[in-house]
């Protein structure tokens, strides 16, 4: 296997799943769909993929080779997915708080 593919294998394998989760995050809830929300969602998705890639590279370079090269891939996959989910969960909580806070409720009533 080419070394560049091996180094990015966890991210390559997770990209289809990231696209599905990212699409669901982007689409739901359908309202309110403001430019600020679109910008927040785009930033959250970009940050989650960046954090996932950085976590994958960190784990590849810090995994012990005592158990072979497969351990690098296992650790990279676990950290990669964990970082993506952590950022997306924090973004979901922040978005929920932002759009259901007192200011948002007041705007919906008027």
Secondary structure per residue as TSV (DSSP state, phi and psi in degrees):
chain	resnum	aa	ss	phi	psi
A	1	X	-	360.0	139.5
A	2	X	-	-63.0	137.0
A	3	X	H	-57.8	-34.8
A	4	X	H	-68.4	-38.4
A	5	X	H	-67.8	-42.5
A	6	X	H	-61.3	-39.6
A	7	X	H	-68.5	-30.5
A	8	X	T	-106.3	12.5
A	9	X	H	-60.2	-42.8
A	10	X	H	-61.2	-44.4
A	11	X	H	-67.4	-40.4
A	12	X	H	-61.4	-42.5
A	13	X	H	-71.9	-28.6
A	14	X	H	-89.6	-12.5
A	15	X	H	-55.2	-42.7
A	16	X	H	-62.0	-39.4
A	17	X	H	-68.9	-37.9
A	18	X	H	-62.7	-38.5
A	19	X	H	-63.9	-40.0
A	20	X	H	-66.0	-50.2
A	21	X	H	-64.0	-39.5
A	22	X	H	-64.5	-40.3
A	23	X	H	-64.7	-42.2
A	24	X	H	-64.3	-40.2
A	25	X	H	-63.8	-41.2
A	26	X	H	-69.2	-40.6
A	27	X	H	-78.9	-41.1
A	28	X	S	-107.0	141.1
A	29	X	S	-72.1	154.2
A	30	X	-	-73.3	-26.6
A	31	X	S	-129.3	152.3
A	32	X	-	-78.8	140.5
A	33	X	-	-113.3	82.8
A	34	X	-	-102.0	164.1
A	35	X	H	-60.6	-34.4
A	36	X	H	-65.3	-38.4
A	37	X	H	-67.9	-41.6
A	38	X	H	-60.4	-41.5
A	39	X	H	-66.2	-42.3
A	40	X	H	-62.7	-46.2
A	41	X	H	-63.4	-41.9
A	42	X	H	-64.0	-41.8
A	43	X	H	-65.4	-39.8
A	44	X	H	-64.4	-42.6
A	45	X	H	-66.3	-43.2
A	46	X	H	-64.4	-42.0
A	47	X	H	-65.7	-36.6
A	48	X	H	-67.6	-39.7
A	49	X	H	-69.6	-39.1
A	50	X	H	-63.7	-45.8
A	51	X	H	-62.9	-38.2
A	52	X	H	-62.9	-45.2
A	53	X	H	-65.5	-43.0
A	54	X	H	-64.3	-40.2
A	55	X	H	-64.0	-37.7
A	56	X	H	-65.4	-46.2
A	57	X	H	-64.8	-39.9
A	58	X	H	-60.0	-46.6
A	59	X	H	-69.5	-32.7
A	60	X	H	-65.1	-38.7
A	61	X	H	-83.9	-16.0
A	62	X	H	-110.4	-1.3
A	63	X	S	-72.8	142.5
A	64	X	-	-75.0	133.1
A	65	X	G	-87.7	5.9
A	66	X	G	-59.2	-32.4
A	67	X	G	-102.9	8.7
A	68	X	-	102.0	175.1
A	69	X	T	-74.0	-19.8
A	70	X	H	-63.6	-33.2
A	71	X	H	-62.3	-34.1
A	72	X	H	-59.6	-44.1
A	73	X	H	-67.8	-40.3
A	74	X	H	-63.9	-47.7
A	75	X	H	-65.4	-42.3
A	76	X	H	-60.8	-41.2
A	77	X	H	-64.1	-45.2
A	78	X	H	-64.4	-47.2
A	79	X	H	-68.5	-40.6
A	80	X	H	-57.8	-50.9
A	81	X	H	-68.1	-40.2
A	82	X	H	-62.3	-41.3
A	83	X	H	-66.4	-42.0
A	84	X	H	-60.8	-48.6
A	85	X	H	-65.9	-36.8
A	86	X	H	-62.6	-47.3
A	87	X	H	-67.0	-41.9
A	88	X	H	-66.2	-37.1
A	89	X	H	-65.5	-44.7
A	90	X	H	-63.2	-39.2
A	91	X	H	-66.0	-40.0
A	92	X	H	-64.2	-43.5
A	93	X	H	-64.6	-44.3
A	94	X	H	-64.0	-42.0
A	95	X	H	-65.3	-41.6
A	96	X	H	-62.1	-45.4
A	97	X	H	-64.8	-37.0
A	98	X	H	-67.0	-43.8
A	99	X	H	-90.2	-6.9
A	100	X	H	-119.1	10.8
A	101	X	S	-70.9	176.5
A	102	X	H	-58.7	-37.6
A	103	X	H	-64.5	-41.8
A	104	X	H	-68.6	-40.4
A	105	X	H	-63.7	-40.2
A	106	X	H	-63.4	-41.2
A	107	X	H	-67.6	-33.4
A	108	X	H	-72.7	-32.4
A	109	X	H	-70.5	-37.6
A	110	X	-	-76.4	360.0
